[in-house]
């Protein structure tokens, strides 16, 4: 997929979006969630997702899904969801149109 441009998201905005996705309020879990965010972004980078895509709003849903998968791992299911893998695969193919 080729996009015209990417909207950059800050680390703070990403953390707040992930917290909203998980219905987490307050700052008590920020360190844990930030660690999970970095784990998911590291996985995506290793899978071939470009840094510019990882740091954009285009990747927020996939990152939030991966964090949710890790956040809920205590329920006995310690794997990332099929949806996460599908989105990760799609993000790998994103290219920004050269101007």
Rosetta blueprint (number, residue, H / E / L):
1 X L
2 X E
3 X E
4 X L
5 X L
6 X L
7 X L
8 X E
9 X L
10 X L
11 X H
12 X H
13 X H
14 X H
15 X H
16 X H
17 X H
18 X H
19 X H
20 X H
21 X H
22 X H
23 X L
24 X L
25 X L
26 X L
27 X L
28 X L
29 X L
30 X H
31 X H
32 X H
33 X H
34 X H
35 X H
36 X H
37 X H
38 X H
39 X H
40 X H
41 X H
42 X H
43 X H
44 X H
45 X H
46 X H
47 X L
48 X L
49 X L
50 X L
51 X H
52 X H
53 X H
54 X H
55 X L
56 X E
57 X H
58 X H
59 X H
60 X H
61 X H
62 X H
63 X H
64 X H
65 X H
66 X H
67 X H
68 X H
69 X H
70 X H
71 X H
72 X L
73 X H
74 X H
75 X H
76 X L
77 X L
78 X L
79 X L
80 X L
81 X L
82 X H
83 X H
84 X H
85 X H
86 X H
87 X H
88 X H
89 X H
90 X H
91 X H
92 X H
93 X L
94 X L
95 X E
96 X E
97 X L
98 X L
99 X L
